[in-house]
Structure formats: structure tokens, C-alpha cells
Amino acid sequence: MPRAGGAAPAALAGLPSLALRAGALLAVLYGALGAILFLAVELKAMTPEASLMSAGGFLFVQILLGPFLMDLSLKWLHSLTWTGLDGLPPHAAQFLSDACRRKGLPVPRIGIIKDGTPNAFTYGRVPSAARLVVTTGLLEILDDDETSAVLGHELGHIANYDMLVMTIASVVPVLLYGIYRACTKSRRSSSGSSKGQGQLAAIGIAAYLLYVLTRYLVLTLSRLRELHADRWSAEVTGRPNALASALVKIAYGLAGRERSEEGEKGVGDLAAARMLGIFDPTSAKALAVSASRGGGAAGPSKA
């Protein structure tokens, strides 16, 4: 199979349209949120202005301030250093530069975290403001092709605007849970009529049920976008097996670090990094256990 800078990669099976499926899931998510807000307005539990401000304001703050807050968290808690391409091994820097040039992407801002936890993740709003963070643990355990495959996977997230889409999607369950908590608190402290309390209870129950549903929808959307990032990596490197072997190494690295350093906090313990990382530590442990019971064989489908 050809290398990343050479001939065209082998043909890969087609995937369903990412834009179509993601658009449909976002429509369902915001339809559920809109239904609860409409119900709250109709039952006079909140004003139309308050409903619009709660949804629009929270989303605006998340998109506007999210990357900046992530910068601060990684800088203060994990000593993130912005190095640019110079902080990567020469082969990785060359691959990243060539892949961005071939795909018409700006080179993301590169950050390195000195942490034995093998991980890589991206965040930001759009490709022109994307950050790509890699731990030294990941660079130490992967070979050249595997490192390129992981970087290709992260570039796939950037190219597909996954950072922005997942931010927009993840706001919905947070707002629904907030509405549920607000209704519960208002009902307990309210001395109004039984009808009013019943309306608050109805809104709270509906909000909580939709909160549970939308959490699963966000996970579905996340899994879909991971699949397309895997495909993007396979296409840009021409070596899909390199990503599979990289994921197995990362899984064992995460699981082994969790067992040997239980009291030490790594980058994988930061909530945002766990969500954005190429492999969640909990899933990594499950994969490592499953592979060891099966004689050491592990495939990418368990990642």
C-alpha cells in the first residue's frame, strides 16, 4: 500500500454522507430542545425572551470562549507548550505539512504536552483556528507510519469541522438538564397553585427524558464523526492498517498507565481531553482486557 506522500491510496469502501447524517441528528437535537422551550413558554414557566437567551446565550459563549478556556486549562494543568511543527519528529512534521498542502487545509497550531499518557486531540472552532495537541507518550510508543495515521485522523476532525459541530450538539443535553434542574428547584421552593406545580413537574420530566435521549444522540454523532476521521486518515496516508495498530498501542498504553499510576493525574483525566482524545481511557482498558482474554488479538473495531 502506498505511503503518504506517494501514489494514490488503495480504493476504500464508501461511507454514508457525513453532512446528511450529522444534519439530521442536529435537527433532532435542536427539535427536542425547541419543543421543551416551547412547552415552557406555553405553560408560562418562562418567557419567550428567557427561552431564547438561555439557548442562544449558552451556545454563543461555548463557541466563543470554549477554545480559549481549553487553552488556559491545558496550559495551567498540563504545561502545554505551543511548539509548531518543530516540536514534532521530522517525519511527523513533514507528513502534517504535506497532508495540509494536498488537502488545502491550514496547518493547525501544534502543542506538545510532556505526559506519558499516549493521546492526541484537536479543538477550536474552524480549521483556520484549530489546535492539534500531542503528548510525548504518544510520540514515544508509535512508529513513523502510526504517528502519521494518528495525525491524519486528527486532521480529519479539522477538515470535517467536527470541533464546531460537536460543540453545537453537546450544548443541547446540557441545556435540557439545566431546565430539568431549574424546574425541580422552582417546584420545591414554589408556594403557588397545584396546577402551576404540576406544569413545572411536567416540563421537568419531559426535559429529563429528552436529556437522556439527546445524550445518546450526541454519542451517536460522535461515533459517526470518528468513523469519518478514520476514513480521512486512511485516505491521506494510504495505510489504514497503521491506524489500527496505533489504536491498539494507544489502548494498551492508556490501560497500563491507569493501572501503574492510579494516583497521578494525566492529560486523559481532563474532562475535555477525554471527550476529544483519540482514545478514551475507559474504552482503552476494556479493549486491553478483551484483547488479553482473546490471546492478544485486537482489531480497530473495538476502539
MARDRENGU-752356 format. One record per atom (N, C-alpha, C, O, CB): residue in one letter; x, z, y. Coordinates in pm, whole numbers, plus 50000, padded with zeros to 5 digits. Atoms other than C-alpha are relative to their C-alpha. Glycine has a CB too. Layout:
<torpas>
AXZY
...
</torpas>
This chain:
<torpas>
M500855000049880
M500005000050000
M500885000050124
M501875007350127
M499045012350001
P499125001649884
P501454990750340
P500115012550084
P499235021150084
P499514988850086
R499784988449912
R502905015750582
R499334997950135
R498794987350166
R501515002450019
A500774999849875
A501525024750921
A500444989350098
A499574984550171
A500125013550067
G499615009849899
G503505000251127
G500054986049949
G500384976850024
G501315003650057
G499815012950059
G503424971050888
G498744991849990
G497974990650084
G500585001449868
A501125008950022
A500854948150734
A498695007550004
A498665019850011
A500154992749868
A501324993949995
A497134954150738
A499755008449876
A500205004649768
A498914989350014
P500264991550114
P495924982450513
P499044993449902
P498334983949936
P499455013250046
A500915005250102
A494044976050191
A498565002050044
A498245011150120
A500265006949865
A501414999349963
A490324969950221
A499395013049950
A499675017349838
A499234988049943
L500674987550035
L488215001650218
L498514997850000
L497994989450072
L500395011350097
A501465001250007
A484575005950128
A499365003550133
A499875011950207
A499435009149888
G500674997749873
G482155005250420
G499315013650006
G498915019149903
G499004989250026
L500704987549976
L480635036650571
L498784997350086
L498764987750163
L500925010450067
P501165001549911
P477215040950735
P500425001550146
P501445007650177
P498915010549965
S499704999549857
S477135037351113
S500075014450049
S499115022050037
S498944992250080
L499834986649946
L478525068851273
L499125002050122
L498485012450137
L501465002750036
A500794998749877
A476815062151606
A498525001849969
A497845009950032
A500204987650089
L501424999350034
L473415057051444
L499645013649941
L498665019849982
L499634988949902
R500304987250064
R473545088151226
R500205011750096
R499385020950099
R500875001949876
A499764989249905
A475065110251494
A498915000350106
A498455011050146
A501384998550066
G501065000749901
G472495098151745
G498705005749948
G497985012750019
G499804985850044
A501224994850059
A469655106051507
A500045015249988
A499055021950016
A499784993749862
L499884985550013
L470965141251439
L499925006950135
L499305017550147
L501315003649930
L500084994149866
L471435148251810
L498564999550053
L498115008750121
L500944992650097
A501395001049957
A467885136051873
A499165011049936
A498305016950002
A499424986249964
V500734989450069
V466555160551612
V500365013750060
V499485022050084
V500314999949848
L499544987349944
L468665189151753
L499345002750135
L498785013550158
L501525000150014
Y500554997849866
Y467535184352111
Y498474999150001
Y497835004450092
Y500584989950098
G501444999750014
G463995177051998
G499515013949964
G498495018650016
G499554990149894
A500354986350038
A463895211451834
A500145009450119
A499285017950142
A500885004849884
L499814991649882
L465315227852145
L498914997350105
L498375006650164
L501404997750062
G501035003549903
G462885209052368
G498645005449962
G497865009650048
G499924985050016
A501304994950046
A459935219552152
A499875014950029
A498815019450073
A499834997549849
I500044985649973
I460815256452185
I499885002750149
I499105011350191
I501275006949944
L500094998149855
L461355253752560
L498624996250051
L498075002950139
L501084991750072
F501365004049960
F458045235252597
F498995010749961
F498095014050039
F499614986449934
L500904989450045
L456285262052392
L500125012350091
L499115018450127
L500305003949854
A499794988349914
A457855289452605
A499364997950137
A498805007350194
A501505002750016
V500615002949870
V456685272252925
V498485000249989
V497805005850076
V500474986350052
E501455000650017
E453175265852790
E499395014049985
E498295016650035
E499654991549878
L500494986350019
L452775302352686
L500415009250113
L500195021350107
L500515005549868
K499614992649880
K454175312953025
K501015011149971
K501055021350039
K498785006050065
A498914990650028
A457095331252864
A501194997350091
A502025006250112
A500424999149853
M498955003249905
M459425313253103
M499514988550087
M498614981050047
M501344996349928
T500405010549908
T459125289753400
T500714986949963
T501754987149897
T500325004150146
P499315012750027
P459965252553380
P501414999750058
P502334994349996
P499194988450058
E498674999749939
E462875258453618
E500985007749914
E502125003549896
E499935006050139
A499134991850083
A464275285953397
A500374992849871
A501514993949824
A499345013449969
S499725007150125
S463985264353085
S501044989150022
S501934987349939
S498724993949942
L499045010749971
L465855235453247
L501375005850033
L502395000449990
L499504991350115
M498724993949962
M468535258153392
M500715005849879
M501935004949869
M499805010850105
S499384993950117
S469115276153061
S500654989549911
S501744991749858
S498975007949921
A499455010650086
A469645243652871
A501094992150072
A502214990850022
A498894990549955
G499045008249928
G471355222353133
G501215007650048
G502335002550041
G499334993650116
G498874992049949
G473475250153282
G500995003649892
G502205002649912
G499495012550065
F499104996050109
F474855262052950
F500794988049950
F501994989149925
F499215006349884
L499325012150047
L475665226652837
L501074995750100
L502174992050060
L499004988749977
F499055004049898
F477365218853168
F501245008849998
F502365003850008
F499365000450138
V498874990750002
V479535250053152
V500874997749877
V502104998049886
V499505014550004
Q499255002350123
Q480515243252791
Q500884987650010
Q502054988049972
Q499054998649883
I499255012449991
I481585207652862
I501085000850107
I502194995950088
I499074988250028
L499074999549888
L483265215253194
L501145009849976
L502305006650001
L499265003750127
L499014989450010
L485075247653111
L500585002049860
L501615008549844
L499415012850045
G499564997850138
G485435246252732
G501484996949975
G502205005649925
G499184991749909
P498585003150024
P488805227952717
P500955009250075
P501995013250022
P500274985850039
F499144991249920
F490265249352997
F500105013849937
F501185019749931
F499465001250144
L500004986950065
L489235281652820
L500784999649869
L501465009349834
L498565004749974
M499235001650123
M490705268552495
M501504999850031
M502295005749959
M499584987149927
D498595000149957
D493985261352677
D500515014350021
D501585018049972
D500174991850131
L499594986349970
L494125297252801
L500095008549873
L501035016249856
L499035006450099
S500024992150123
S493215312152462
S501234997149915
S501885006349865
S498734997249921
L498855003750084
L495895292752275
L501325004050067
L502275007949999
L500004984949972
K498774996549927
K498495299452546
K500265015049990
K501385019149961
K499914995850148
W499834985549998
W497905337152561
W500095006049860
W500915014949836
W498865006450075
L500084993850132
L497085344652198
L500994994249900
L501405001149806
L498624998649946
H499175006450102
H499295319852014
H501224992850057
H501854984949988
H499174990249923
S498795005449937
S502055309952259
S500114984949984
S501164979749948
S501245006649940
L500005014750006
L501085273252265
L500984994550103
L501034999150217
L498584994450026
T499065006749910
T503785251152415
T499664985250006
T499564978649903
T501475002149954
W500275014349983
W502995216852559
W501344992750000
W502134994450093
W499194997250131
T498705006450018
T505875195152440
T499984985050018
T501034978850038
T500535003149864
G500055014550004
G504625159552448
G500514994949866
G500685002649772
G500814993950115
L499525006050126
L505865135752181
L501345005649957
L501675005449839
L500104984950014
D498674994850033
D509325151452199
D499935012249909
D500915015349841
D500745003750128
G500114988350085
G508015182352019
G499724996849855
G499795005649769
G498935008850051
L500275004250137
L507145162451707
L501264994349936
L502164989950006
L498874989649996
P498905007050068
P509575149751441
P500004985350041
P498954979950072
P499885001449847
P499925014049951
P510815114551530
P499014990649932
P498404982249998
P501394994849979
H500915009150071
H508765097351259
H498565002150043
H497794992550055
H500135001949847
A501364996849959
A505575115351368
A499754995150142
A498684989750171
A499745015149990
A500145004749862
A506155107751737
A499874984850005
A499064979550081
A501195004650084
Q500065014650004
Q506765071051656
Q498664995249948
Q498074985850002
Q501134994449914
F501305003950056
F503645068851442
F498895001950103
F498064993150123
F499695008249874
L501064996949903
L501475085351707
L500024990050114
L498964985350157
L500155014350054
S499875009549890
S502795062651982
S499514986149958
S498774979550031
S501454999250047
D500395013350048
D502345031051772
D498504999249972
D497864989350005
D500784996449873
A501425000150034
A498865040751648
A499144999650126
A498154992350131
A499645012449916
C500765000149875
C497615047852001
C500094986450067
C499104981550123
C500515011050096
R499855013349939
R499025014952125
R499164989749926
R498494981549990
R501484995749999
R500755009850077
R497454995051840
R498495001750015
R497744991950013
R500385000949853
K501444997349992
K494055011851878
K499495001250144
K498315003750166
K499695012849926
G500424999449861
G494015011752258
G499625013850048
G498745015350134
G498854990950021
L500284986249961
L493995049652290
L501135005550087
L502295001950066
L499815008949876
P498934993049928
P495875070652546
P500655010249906
P499975016249823
P499455007050128
V499334989950082
V498485092952384
V499505013750044
V499595017150161
V501564998950014
P500534986949961
P496925127752373
P501115009550043
P502285007250015
P499215006249885
R499054989649962
R498605158252522
R500365007749873
R499495012949803
R499395009650111
I499544994150125
I500715172652241
I500455014450022
I501255017250112
I501154991649940
G499614985949994
G501045210152186
G500495004849864
G499995000449760
G498845008650048
I499454994350123
I503055229551929
I499815015150002
I500075021650103
I501514996349984
I500124985550017
I502285264651802
I500955004349889
I500904999049778
I498535004149967
K499084994850102
K505015283751620
K499265009849912
K499215021849939
K501245006750065
D500834992250090
D502875296151335
D500164994249860
D500104982049843
D498515000150045
G499845004750137
G503395294250959
G498734994549939
G498794988049834
G500495011049916
T501275005450050
T499695285750911
T499994984950019
T500074980350133
T498805006650072
P500025014649985
P499555248250838
P498664995250053
P497654996349984
P500314993149866
N501255004549942
N496945233651071
N500264990250113
N501364989750169
N499175011950050
A499965009349887
A496225206651328
A498574998550049
A497644998449969
A500634986249960
F501355001749946
F493275202051560
F500064993450137
F501094993350204
F499285013550008
T500125006249869
T492075183851868
T498875006850077
T497975012750017
T499744984749986
Y501104995549916
Y489905194352159
Y500114993250135
Y501124986850166
Y500015015650015
G500075006949872
G488915181952502
G498614994150017
G497694997949945
G501084989050010
R501305006249976
R486075160852634
R499984985449958
R499134981149879
R499615001250147
V499935014450026
V487065124152617
V501454996549964
V502345004749987
V499514991650124
P498635003650041
P490125105152483
P501055001650109
P502185005650080
P500034986049952
S499004999249892
S491825104552825
S500405014450030
S501435016650094
S499454993550125
A499674985849974
A491765142952836
A500185007749869
A500075019949867
A498895006650084
A499914993650130
A492325150052466
A501315007749983
A502365003850034
A499864989649888
R498824992350040
R494715176552336
R500104999549848
R499105000549778
R499915014950052
L499744999850144
L496285174751990
L501045010949975
L502185010150022
L500504986049947
V499144988450024
V497795207451865
V500395000449853
V499564998649765
V499285013150041
V499464999650136
V500005210651557
V500805012949985
V501515016950077
V500894987549969
T499194988250025
T501515241851401
T501314996149932
T501394985849866
T499225010249912
T498735002750066
T505115243551286
T499865001149848
T500584994649774
T501085009750050
G500214998850144
G503825254250945
G499564986949938
G499984983749827
G498975010649972
L500435012950052
L502135220550901
L501164990149994
L501324982949895
L498864994250086
L498865009249997
L505255201251002
L501025003349892
L501754994549846
L500665000350136
E499014995850100
E507325221350754
E499614996249857
E500484993449775
E500205014950008
I500395001950140
I505245215450440
I499634985649965
I499534982349847
I498845008949968
L500425013750027
L504245178750478
L501174990250010
L502094992250090
L498894995850096
D499005010449986
D506375148050419
D499594990350111
D498554992250175
D500214992549866
D500245008949886
D506515119050666
D498644993249992
D497904993150090
D501094989550007
D501275007150013
D503555099550529
D498815009450015
D497805005850076
D499934993049865
E501094990249991
E501395130850500
E499805004650144
E498665006350189
E500285012049910
T500114996149860
T502175141350856
T499304989150082
T498444991950165
T501395002950059
S500655011149930
S501215106750981
S498524999349967
S497704996450054
S500674986749963
A501415000450041
A497965108350781
A499195010650072
A498065008050114
A499885001849848
V500704989249930
V497005141650937
V499864996650148
V498794998650207
V500745013349984
L500095004049859
L497835129151286
L499004988650018
L498294988150118
L501394995750054
G500985010849995
G495785097951211
G498585005349993
G497685000250059
G500244990349888
H501314993750010
H492855119951112
H499595005950135
H498445004350178
H500015011149892
E500314994049869
E493055138551444
E499764989250105
E498904990850192
E501135009350044
L500265011249908
L493315105751635
L498614994149976
L497964989550070
L501074989149984
G501345004750030
G490135095351455
G498935008150072
G497955002650122
G499755000349851
H500934991549924
H488335125151608
H499994996250147
H498944995950211
H500385014949984
I499915003649858
I489605114951950
I499334986650025
I498574985150121
I501484999450045
A500565013549982
A488655078251908
A498495000049989
A497834992150056
A500594990549897
N501454999650022
N485135087351791
N499285009650094
N498085012050077
N499725003949858
Y500604990749903
Y484525111752081
Y499395012249930
Y498385017649976
Y498934992850085
D500564988850076
D483965139451825
D500005013050079
D499105021250062
D500775002049872
M499914987649923
M485045166652067
M498785001750090
M498195012550096
M501295000250085
L501154999449910
L482295158252315
L498705001249922
L497835009249956
L499964987650090
V501245000050078
V479625151352053
V499765013649935
V498645018649938
V500044989149892
M500184987250067
M480245183851863
M499725011250102
M499015020750070
M501245003449917
T500324990249896
T480205203852189
T498534999150038
T497845009350049
T500884997850125
I501415002049965
I476845188752281
I499095005149888
I498065011349915
I499724985150029
A500844996050113
A475485195151931
A500005015149981
A498945021049956
A500484993249872
S499904985850030
S476745230851892
S499325008950103
S499095020750077
S501445003949989
V500714992349898
V475045241852215
V498595003649954
V498085014349989
V499944992150131
V501414998250036
V471585238552056
V499755012949922
V498925020949966
V499524988249918
P500274987450070
P471745266551794
P500345012450082
P499695022750067
P500785000449872
V499664988649915
V473425289452048
V498855003250094
V498485014850111
V501284997150080
L501124997949909
L470575284452295
L498765005149926
L498065013849977
L499674987150074
L501164995650077
L467915288552025
L500145014749960
L499175022249964
L499824991349876
Y499784985950035
Y469475321251913
Y499845008850123
Y499315019950115
Y501405002049937
G500164992449876
G469615332752274
G498535001850036
G498135012550082
G500734993150113
I501444998949974
I465895325152315
I499365010149906
I498525018249948
I499314986349985
Y500524990250098
Y465135344651997
Y500335014250041
Y499465022950037
Y500584997149860
R499604986549959
R467115374852119
R499275004450127
R498865015950139
R501525000650022
A500694996749875
A465535373152464
A498545003649973
A498015013050032
A500084988250100
C501404997150033
C462015372252315
C499895013549929
C498965021249956
C499414988949911
T500024987250072
T462815401452083
T500175011650096
T499465021650088
T501105000349894
K499754989249904
K464205422452366
K498835001750096
K498445013050126
K501294997150079
S501134999249907
S461335413852603
S498795006349933
S498065014049996
S499644986050052
R501164994650072
R458755422352339
R500125015149981
R499135022349991
R499844993249865
R499794985750021
R460305456452272
R499845007950129
R499365019350128
R501375002649940
S500044992849872
S460525465552640
S498734997350080
S498495003550183
S501214996350084
S501205003849926
S457225449652744
S498865009949976
S498695015049866
S499564985949961
S501204991550011
S454125470652815
S498744991750026
S497684997250058
S500085011950099
G501125008949971
G451885440152855
G498974999949889
G499005008249798
G500504986150023
S501105001050095
S448835429552657
S500504996049862
S501604990849846
S498964989850048
S499665003850137
S448835424352283
S500114984949988
S500894979949907
S498965005549901
K499935014550003
K448235387452348
K501374995150047
K501984986449985
K498904993850086
G498695003749949
G451395384652556
G501115003249902
G502034995349884
G500265007050131
Q498984996450098
Q453425403252297
Q499954990849878
Q500984987449820
Q499815014649956
G500135009250112
G452015380752026
G500614986450031
G501194980149943
G498534998349964
Q499405012649961
Q453095350052221
Q501525000649996
Q502174991349949
Q499534996050139
L498554998250005
L456615363452261
L500495000249856
L501534994549824
L500415012950071
A499624999450141
A456735370951888
A499984986149938
A500874982549861
A499075009449923
A500115013550055
A455585335551804
A501184991350044
A501764984149963
A498674993550044
I498875007749950
I458245319952027
I501305004549933
I502124996349894
I500125001350153
G498784994750062
G460935343051886
G500154995649856
G501254991749814
G500005015050008
I499955004250141
I460055335051524
I500324985149990
I501174981149910
I498685003149929
A499745014450002
A459955297651592
A501434996850040
A502084988249980
A499034992750093
A498625002349955
A463265299151780
A501005003749891
A501994996549871
A500285008250128
Y499064995850104
Y464965318051497
Y500004990149883
Y501064986649832
Y499655014149950
L500075009650110
L463715294051228
L500714986950035
L501414981149953
L498534997249964
L499335012149956
L464895264351431
L501505002350018
L502304993149999
L499384994950131
Y498574996749991
Y468205282151495
Y500674998249864
Y501744992349856
Y500195014550050
V499445001550135
V468815283951118
V500084985349962
V501094980749910
V499155007749897
L500025014350034
L467785247551072
L501074992350076
L501784984150018
L498624994150030
T499045007849921
T469915234451357
T501445003549968
T502334995149986
T499745002350148
R498644996950045
R472985253051233
R500414990949885
R501534985849882
R500105014849955
Y499715009050112
Y472775232850913
Y500124985550047
Y500934977949993
Y498925001249892
L499885013649947
L472225200951111
L501354997950068
L501944987250056
L498864997150099
V498695001149937
V475375207951313
V501094998949894
V502044991249910
V500275012350092
L499035001150109
L477305213350990
L499964986249936
L501004980749899
L499735010849894
T500135013550054
T475935180450858
T500694989850089
T501404981050041
T498524996349983
L499355009049905
L477065162651173
L501515001549995
L502244991650003
L499485002650142
S498574997550008
S480485179051147
S500604993449877
S501664987249884
S500285015049998
R499505006050124
R480895167750786
R500044984850011
R500974978449962
R499135004349881
L500055014549981
L479865132350879
L501174995250084
L501794985050052
L498684996050066
R498925004149912
R482435130651156
R501365002349935
R502314995049963
R499915007550132
E498764998250077
E485145144750929
E500224988149907
E501354983349893
E499955013249919
L499895011550090
L484415116750683
L500494987750074
L501344980450024
L498654997149933
H499585011749923
H484805090450953
H501425001850054
H502144991950070
H499034997450115
A498614997749959
A488025106851077
A500954997349883
A502044991949902
A500195014450051
D499215003350119
D489355104650720
D500164984949988
D501264979849962
D499345005849872
R499965014750008
R488445067750718
R500934994250105
R501714985050078
R498604994150015
W499155004949890
W490145062551056
W501475001749962
W502294992849987
W499685007650132
S498624997450042
S493325078250917
S500444990149893
S501554984749899
S500145014349948
A499665009350108
A493245056650604
A500254986050055
A501154979050008
A498904999649895
E499855013449943
E492845025150813
E501284998750083
E501974988650074
E498804996650085
V498885001249909
V495555032851067
V501355002049929
V502374996849973
V499865010250114
T498754997950074
T498155044650812
T500154990349884
T501274987049846
T500075014349949
G499935008350120
G497255022150520
G500335008049876
G500635002349772
G501014989250018
R499664991350113
R497885052250293
R498975011249985
R499255022650022
R501415005950018
P501024989550016
P494655070950209
P500425011349908
P499995022749927
P498734994049948
N499564989450091
N496335089849927
N500895010350069
N500975021750025
N500744994049881
A499144990649927
A498745105450177
A499165011050064
A499585022550068
A500834992750107
L500874989849941
L495855123150350
L499485009449891
L499395021549913
L498824993550075
A500494991550109
A494515135550015
A501065010249959
A500755022049944
A499604991449879
S498944990650040
S497875150649916
S500325009950112
S500675021450085
S501274992449960
A499764990949888
A498305165150267
A498955011250001
A499295022850025
A499964992350134
L501064989950000
L494935182950243
L500215010249890
L499945022149909
L498654993449985
V499744990650109
V495875198149908
V501125009650039
V501025021650015
V500364992449870
K498904991449957
K499165211150050
K499555009950107
K499915021750104
K501164991550054
I500494991349894
I497415224850358
I499115011049941
I499185022549983
I499224991950105
A500894990250063
A494795241950139
A500805011149933
A500505022949951
A499094993149898
Y499174990050066
Y497445259249929
Y500775008350103
Y500965020350085
Y500964993449902
G499264992749896
G499405268250243
G499135010250070
G499575021450096
G500574990450101
L500934990849935
L496375283950411
L499625011549907
L499595023149949
L498754992650047
A500414989850095
A495285302450098
A501145009749971
A500935021849962
A499504993649871
G498854991450029
G498785315250025
G500345009150116
G500715020750094
G501204991749967
R499714991749882
R499295327550382
R498975011150014
R499305022350055
R500034991450128
E501054990049990
E495945345650371
E500275011649904
E500015023249937
E498634993749970
R499734989450098
R497005364650058
R501235008150037
R501255020250016
R500174993949862
S498734993149978
S500545373150172
S500085007150134
S500905016250150
S501114990349990
E499914994249866
E499875382050539
E498625003950049
E498194999550155
E500664990150098
E501394996549968
E496415397550542
E499865007150133
E498835005950199
E499425008649892
G500124992449876
G497185419650841
G500424992450123
G500264997350235
G500815012349990
E499485007649887
E498655392351060
E499044989150041
E498534981849956
E501364994049967
K500925010149949
K496525370051280
K500764987150028
K501774987250099
K499285005050127
G499425013049976
G497375333151278
G499064991450081
G497974995850118
G500364993149869
V500835008749919
V496025303351468
V498694996949930
V497694994249997
V500744987050031
G501235002750073
G493455297951194
G498955010750018
G497785008549986
G500294998549856
D500954989149980
D491855331351283
D499264998850132
D498255005650153
D500725013249994
L500715002249874
L490885319451632
L498744991949970
L498814981449907
L500914992650104
A501275006150038
A487205310251610
A499954985150031
A499544977149947
A498855007150071
A500045014149963
A487535277451798
A500924991649915
A500574980449877
A500364998350146
A499065007550082
A490575267051599
A499504998549858
A499754988349794
A501355006850000
R500585001050134
R488785274551271
R498994988749994
R498904981649894
R499345013249959
M501015010549998
M486005250951375
M500644986250013
M500174976649952
M499025002350114
L499405012849971
L488315223251497
L501134996249906
L501524984649900
L500504999950138
G498865002550085
G491125226751243
G499704990049890
G498544988149851
G500485012749940
I500195009950105
I491695200350976
I499525006449871
I498954999649786
I501284992449976
F500444993150121
F491005226850710
F499695014450035
F500535021550090
F501084999249888
D500394986149976
D489085259650736
D500655008949894
D500635005249776
D498455001549999
P499344991350097
P490975288750570
P499115004449885
P499595005649772
P500525012150070
T500904995950108
T487905299650372
T499834988949897
T499884991449777
T498635004150057
S500125011450090
S487425264850227
S501324997749925
S501324994049808
S499604987450077
A498705001950063
A491165263050159
A500185009449881
A500685005349776
A501125002350101
K499884990450109
K491055294549947
K499164995749880
K499604996749766
K499585013950047
A500885004450109
A488115281049746
A500614988149926
A500554987549804
A498624996350053
L499375011650063
L489935248149685
L501185004149915
L501354999249803
L500444990050105
A498834995650074
A493125265749577
A499605006849869
A500215004349765
A500855009450084
V500474993150120
V491245287949331
V499434990049900
V499714990849780
V498945010650036
S500615010150087
S489265258449194
S501064991549933
S500984988549814
S499044991350079
A498955008450055
A492385237449151
A500825007249895
A501205001449794
A500894995050110
S499194992550095
S494305265148975
S499265002049868
S499885001949762
S500395013650059
R500774998550123
R491475270448727
R499884987049923
R499694987049801
R498635005250032
G500115012950065
G491345233348658
G501334994149961
G501434982149935
G499284990550086
G498705004950041
G495015230848574
G500814994150111
G501804987150086
G499844989949894
G499205004549887
G496225223148925
G499564987050060
G500124982850161
G501404998749959
A500475012749944
A494325190748984
A499015002750109
A498045010050091
A499374991349892
A500924998549887
A492655188949319
A499894987050073
A500904980450100
A500475011150096
G500225012749930
G491125159449493
G499515002450139
G499105013550173
G499014991449926
P500404998649862
P490265152849853
P498545003150019
P498155008050125
P500344987850074
S501424997649984
S486555155449787
S499665014750016
S498565018250060
S499254994449884
K500254985749988
K486905193249778
K500505005550131
K500415017650156
K500645007349887
A499454995249874
A488485195050119
A498905003250096
A499165007550208
A500944989950062
</torpas>
